[in-house]
Amino acid sequence: MTSSTTSTATPTRHPFERRVEEVKISKSDINSVIMDYLISEGYPSAAQRFALEANIQPKVDVESIEGRVEIRNAIYGGDIKTAVEKINELNPQVLDQDSALHFSLLRLQLVELIRTCTATPDADINPALTFATTHLAPRAPTNPEFLEDLERTMALLIFQPDNLAPPLAALLDPNLRKDVAKRVNEALLRSQTERTKAKLYDLVKLRAWAEQKAREAKKDLPERIDLGLDPSRSGDDKSQDSGMHSNGEGEAMVT
């Protein structure tokens, strides 16, 4: 009687992957990058827990982080008036020194007023008109882009919400809130530090640039090099992207 055995060949690993595993990365450097991300992106509770678990003593201004989180949440919720008030409480110079950001916030507030005014038939549009006349009209002539943005926003009062051209529909899209919130967070970080985003994003960009240069130089690399940002995926199911899965900036935790 003969028996047959089935052997499964072990996939050959690329030399590059072995060299990567041989690199010794400083744990303190990794902890520093993680902590920097948690602070920059607005994870105050997570930053405090990580500091305890990693036994590190970072300079965490919890009050400042929580302030940025509250501002972001207000913008995400369409409460722009509260967001502006909190920005001025945290640092009144931020909007004074950035007229474009201030106008974007005011325009978003106008969008939210129009959203409310047009939610029901025969709604009163006077609050939106009054706000536009008082807060945006005086600023519009100072910049051609301001004037164009104001005219486009006012057009929302003319057309039905369910029949808008793409440029107008984009004003009512939640992504506009996210974009403005991102700019506000960067401005607040700029006022507090020299950087406007977490180091992790620069590291990811640097890694993508290095891979591009290596491939252009015909270096011996695997067909795909996974970033390893998603541990739940493996093998051929791993990310094929050379960058982060997000808008480039990543949404932070709401705490």
C-alpha positions as CSV (number, residue, x, y, z in Angstrom):
1,M,0.0,0.0,0.0
2,T,1.4,3.3,-1.0
3,S,0.6,6.7,0.5
4,S,0.9,10.1,-1.0
5,T,1.7,13.2,0.9
6,T,0.9,16.7,-0.2
7,S,3.5,19.3,0.4
8,T,2.7,23.0,0.5
9,A,5.5,25.2,-0.7
10,T,6.3,28.1,1.5
11,P,6.2,31.4,-0.5
12,T,9.6,32.8,-1.1
13,R,10.1,36.0,0.8
14,H,11.7,38.9,-1.0
15,P,15.1,39.9,0.3
16,F,13.8,43.4,0.8
17,E,11.2,42.2,3.3
18,R,13.9,40.3,5.3
19,R,16.0,43.5,5.4
20,V,13.1,45.5,6.7
21,E,12.5,43.1,9.6
22,E,16.2,43.3,10.5
23,V,16.0,47.0,11.1
24,K,15.8,47.9,14.7
25,I,13.4,50.7,15.4
26,S,13.6,52.7,18.6
27,K,10.6,52.1,20.8
28,S,10.9,55.7,22.1
29,D,10.8,57.0,18.6
30,I,7.6,55.0,17.8
31,N,6.0,56.2,21.0
32,S,6.9,59.8,20.2
33,V,5.2,59.5,16.8
34,I,2.1,57.9,18.2
35,M,1.8,60.6,21.0
36,D,2.4,63.4,18.5
37,Y,-0.5,62.0,16.3
38,L,-2.9,61.7,19.3
39,I,-2.2,65.3,20.4
40,S,-2.3,66.8,16.9
41,E,-5.4,65.0,15.8
42,G,-7.3,65.7,19.0
43,Y,-7.4,62.5,21.1
44,P,-6.9,64.0,24.6
45,S,-8.2,60.9,26.6
46,A,-6.3,58.5,24.4
47,A,-3.1,60.6,24.7
48,Q,-3.4,60.5,28.5
49,R,-4.0,56.7,28.5
50,F,-1.1,56.1,26.1
51,A,1.2,58.3,28.2
52,L,0.5,56.1,31.3
53,E,0.8,52.8,29.4
54,A,4.0,53.8,27.6
55,N,5.5,55.4,30.8
56,I,6.3,58.6,29.1
57,Q,5.9,62.2,30.2
58,P,4.8,64.3,27.2
59,K,3.9,67.9,27.4
60,V,0.2,67.4,26.9
61,D,-2.0,70.5,27.1
62,V,-5.3,68.7,27.6
63,E,-7.3,71.9,27.8
64,S,-6.0,73.0,24.4
65,I,-6.7,69.6,22.8
66,E,-10.2,69.5,24.2
67,G,-10.8,73.1,23.0
68,R,-9.9,72.0,19.4
69,V,-12.1,68.9,19.7
70,E,-15.1,71.0,20.9
71,I,-14.5,73.4,17.9
72,R,-14.3,70.6,15.5
73,N,-17.5,68.9,16.8
74,A,-19.4,72.2,16.6
75,I,-18.4,72.6,13.0
76,Y,-19.3,69.0,12.2
77,G,-22.7,69.6,13.8
78,G,-23.3,72.8,11.8
79,D,-23.1,75.1,14.9
80,I,-20.7,77.6,13.3
81,K,-21.6,80.4,15.7
82,T,-20.4,78.3,18.7
83,A,-17.3,77.3,16.8
84,V,-16.3,80.9,16.1
85,E,-16.9,81.9,19.7
86,K,-14.7,79.0,21.0
87,I,-12.0,79.8,18.5
88,N,-11.9,83.4,19.8
89,E,-11.9,82.1,23.4
90,L,-8.9,79.8,22.6
91,N,-7.0,82.4,20.5
92,P,-8.7,85.5,19.2
93,Q,-5.8,86.3,16.8
94,V,-6.4,83.2,14.7
95,L,-9.3,84.6,12.8
96,D,-8.0,88.2,12.9
97,Q,-4.8,87.0,11.1
98,D,-6.5,84.7,8.6
99,S,-9.2,86.6,6.7
100,A,-9.7,83.7,4.3
101,L,-10.4,81.2,7.1
102,H,-12.7,83.7,8.8
103,F,-14.7,84.2,5.6
104,S,-14.9,80.5,5.1
105,L,-16.4,80.1,8.5
106,L,-18.9,82.9,8.0
107,R,-19.9,81.5,4.6
108,L,-20.4,78.0,6.2
109,Q,-22.6,79.7,8.8
110,L,-24.6,81.3,6.0
111,V,-24.9,77.8,4.3
112,E,-26.3,76.4,7.6
113,L,-28.8,79.2,7.8
114,I,-29.9,78.6,4.2
115,R,-30.1,74.9,4.9
116,T,-32.5,75.7,7.7
117,C,-34.5,78.3,5.8
118,T,-35.0,76.0,2.8
119,A,-35.9,72.9,4.8
120,T,-39.6,73.7,4.7
121,P,-41.8,75.3,2.1
122,D,-42.5,79.0,2.6
123,A,-39.8,79.3,5.2
124,D,-38.5,82.7,6.2
125,I,-35.3,83.5,4.4
126,N,-34.7,86.8,6.2
127,P,-32.3,85.4,8.8
128,A,-30.0,84.3,5.9
129,L,-30.3,87.5,4.0
130,T,-29.6,89.6,7.1
131,F,-26.6,87.5,8.0
132,A,-25.2,87.7,4.5
133,T,-25.7,91.5,4.4
134,T,-24.2,92.1,7.8
135,H,-21.3,89.7,7.9
136,L,-20.3,88.7,4.4
137,A,-21.2,91.5,2.1
138,P,-18.7,94.0,3.6
139,R,-15.9,91.5,3.2
140,A,-16.7,90.2,-0.3
141,P,-15.3,93.3,-2.2
142,T,-11.9,92.8,-0.6
143,N,-11.2,89.5,-2.5
144,P,-12.6,88.3,-5.8
145,E,-12.8,84.8,-4.4
146,F,-14.9,86.0,-1.5
147,L,-17.3,87.7,-3.9
148,E,-17.6,84.6,-6.0
149,D,-18.1,82.3,-3.0
150,L,-20.8,84.6,-1.6
151,E,-22.7,84.8,-5.0
152,R,-22.6,81.0,-5.3
153,T,-23.9,80.6,-1.7
154,M,-26.7,83.0,-2.2
155,A,-27.8,81.0,-5.3
156,L,-28.9,78.3,-2.9
157,L,-31.9,80.5,-2.1
158,I,-33.0,80.4,-5.7
159,F,-32.9,76.7,-6.6
160,Q,-34.6,73.8,-5.0
161,P,-32.3,71.7,-2.8
162,D,-33.1,68.5,-4.7
163,N,-32.2,70.1,-8.1
164,L,-28.9,71.8,-7.6
165,A,-26.0,71.9,-10.0
166,P,-22.8,70.1,-8.6
167,P,-21.1,73.3,-7.5
168,L,-24.1,74.3,-5.4
169,A,-24.8,70.8,-4.1
170,A,-21.2,70.7,-2.8
171,L,-22.0,73.6,-0.5
172,L,-24.6,71.4,1.3
173,D,-22.4,68.4,1.4
174,P,-21.0,67.4,4.9
175,N,-17.5,67.4,3.3
176,L,-17.6,71.2,3.4
177,R,-17.9,71.1,7.1
178,K,-15.0,68.7,7.3
179,D,-12.8,70.8,5.0
180,V,-13.4,73.9,7.1
181,A,-12.9,72.0,10.4
182,K,-9.5,70.7,9.0
183,R,-8.4,74.2,8.2
184,V,-9.4,75.5,11.6
185,N,-7.5,72.7,13.3
186,E,-4.4,73.5,11.3
187,A,-4.7,77.2,12.1
188,L,-5.0,76.5,15.8
189,L,-2.0,74.2,15.7
190,R,0.0,76.8,13.8
191,S,-0.8,79.3,16.5
192,Q,0.4,76.9,19.2
193,T,3.3,75.2,17.5
194,E,5.4,75.3,14.3
195,R,3.5,72.3,12.7
196,T,0.0,72.1,11.4
197,K,-0.3,68.3,11.3
198,A,1.0,65.1,12.9
199,K,4.5,63.9,12.0
200,L,3.0,60.6,10.9
201,Y,1.6,62.2,7.7
202,D,5.0,63.5,6.7
203,L,6.5,60.0,7.4
204,V,4.0,58.4,5.2
205,K,4.7,60.9,2.4
206,L,8.4,60.4,2.8
207,R,8.0,56.6,2.6
208,A,6.0,56.9,-0.6
209,W,8.6,59.3,-2.1
210,A,11.4,56.9,-1.2
211,E,9.6,54.0,-2.8
212,Q,9.0,56.0,-6.0
213,K,12.6,57.1,-6.2
214,A,13.8,53.5,-5.6
215,R,11.5,52.1,-8.4
216,E,12.7,54.8,-10.8
217,A,16.3,53.8,-10.1
218,K,15.3,50.1,-10.9
219,K,16.0,48.9,-7.4
220,D,15.1,45.3,-6.5
221,L,11.8,45.7,-4.6
222,P,8.6,43.6,-4.1
223,E,5.8,44.3,-6.6
224,R,3.8,45.8,-3.7
225,I,5.0,47.2,-0.4
226,D,2.3,47.3,2.2
227,L,2.3,50.2,4.7
228,G,1.0,47.9,7.4
229,L,-1.5,50.4,8.6
230,D,-4.3,47.9,8.8
231,P,-3.4,44.7,10.7
232,S,-6.7,43.1,10.0
233,R,-5.8,42.7,6.4
234,S,-3.1,40.3,5.2
235,G,-1.6,38.8,2.0
236,D,-3.2,39.9,-1.2
237,D,-6.0,41.6,0.7
238,K,-3.6,44.2,2.1
239,S,-3.8,47.8,1.1
240,Q,-2.4,48.5,-2.3
241,D,-2.3,52.2,-1.7
242,S,0.9,54.1,-1.3
243,G,-0.8,56.5,1.1
244,M,-3.2,56.7,3.9
245,H,-6.9,55.8,3.4
246,S,-8.5,59.1,4.0
247,N,-8.5,62.7,2.8
248,G,-4.8,63.0,3.6
249,E,-5.4,64.3,7.0
250,G,-7.4,61.5,8.7
251,E,-10.5,62.1,10.8
252,A,-9.7,62.4,14.5
253,M,-11.5,60.7,17.3
254,V,-14.4,62.6,18.9
255,T,-13.9,62.4,22.6
